[in-house]
Amino acid sequence: MAKKQVNSKSKLKRRQKKQLAFLTMITLIAALIAVILLTPAFNVNNIKITGNSMVSDEEIIMAGGLSKNVNILNVDIDSAEENIKSLPYIKKAEIKRSFPDTIKIKVLEEVGVAYFTTKDGYVIISSDGKCIDVSSGLSEDKNSSGQVAQLPKLPVIKGIKNVKYSKGEIIKSEDAQRLKSLFVCLHEFAKQGYIFDMKEIDMSNPEDIRFYYKGKDLCVSVGNTQRIGYKMECFRPIYDEVVNMTKKGQLPKGFIDLEHNSYRENIEIPTKNAEETESETKKAQ
């Protein structure tokens, strides 16, 4: 009986010690938080931004609602990230605290891969269909003031009418299925690295999607978007050949049908005339 009382008292003391230790730890944590919140040393003094080239630091800071001389723990990280991602040229944003006084922001910017022409300008979109830039006063030929166009060095999208756009938003059209096919194409073309050498993407027929290379003398038919990844992989050796030919000043001509495996149908390499051949021979000597 005496042993039970001793054990019971011993357990009670251990429990009390644990409770005291827990309360002490809570008190210390609360005191530490109070010190951080009240000490100017933990106010934001530096905001470091990386990954931006199209959007200025000031635009990012303003969009995120960030400012200096605010306690670092009072910065709403999640809200700031979402607000920064709402900027047209920003695809991703990641914000981290770096104690005692620094906020680090890392952004990934959208890349324009193609554009639509409008009555007085053009709309640049990303590979996921986001409108990232709108320009007024320019068209394919001349604007209303008679100025010569200065269009982006990107492929122009043809065959989709009544495109609705708003900067920072995904473009829309009454022809939702055709637009969906376009997004699939843009994603795959950009992923494979083909898109920046294209001249035009023709979506007039979703079952016979075509794209053209510089000069529009070389046409490539993709068919529809089924197995488009495989089709683009099959196109790789031909693309490499086209790039090499272009570097040599030779613009290939012809038609390539990726839908029906006619990977080398009517590809023509321009022949050099006698004067060009003689000139290159002299240079080699």
Order of alpha helices (4+ residues) and beta strands (2+ residues): alpha-beta-alpha-alpha-beta-beta-beta-beta-beta-beta-alpha-beta-beta-beta-alpha-beta-alpha
